């Protein structure tokens, strides 16, 4: 570990720190935390028990990693006492005041912007960008090379595959009963956006909606039915407009190295 060991920073004796790890003021590093080489940690950071952080990561001020979920008395989700630890890959960036819950897994080079929230049982693939204020709820899967932009909301139980683009202000939903009747407890279903799917700003996706590969939902649309591969849908309710242009298809984009 490099730099001054501040009196206001607590590092549990059972934590394992790599070489050239730096800390700001008022950090708490709990037991069995593992931090790789060349990691920079800002001020007021809390890293909970068992969290694993790869090499070359940048953890900015006021970040919380490994937080356990809270459960309201009326929550439909059952409380769980034992959670696997959070795992952060190599060369990830976690922005100011972001929260990454316990049992989340971020692959290498994921970028999480300021104020984002990543809930428990979420996986995020390599080089994906999670924008400012984005909320990804529990039990979601996000692929590699995705962009989920400012203030998008990804509802629980959703699947987002590789190379997906989600514009600012997009809202997904998972409850067709809008919070009433017992039927809803067995009918929750998140949204699925398959490889190369794109969703325009302020669009709304209804529960269980599937966007097939290279499907596009236009800005401000309300998508109620499956979006066919390679089609653009717009409006409320969203209806087919035209095919995605050839040069816009994922197969015709530059390959990631």
Protein Blocks (a to p, Z undefined) as FASTA:
>chain_A
ZZjddfkbccdfkbccdehiacdehiacdehiacdehiacdehiacdehiacdehiacde
hiaehiacdddfklcbdcdfbdcdddddehiacdehiacdehiacdehiacdehiacdeh
iacdehiacdehiacdehiacdehiacdehiacdehiacdehiacdehiacdfbfngopa
jklmmmgccddddehiacdehiacdehiacdehiacdehiacfbdcdehiacedjddddf
bdcdfklpmklpccdZZ
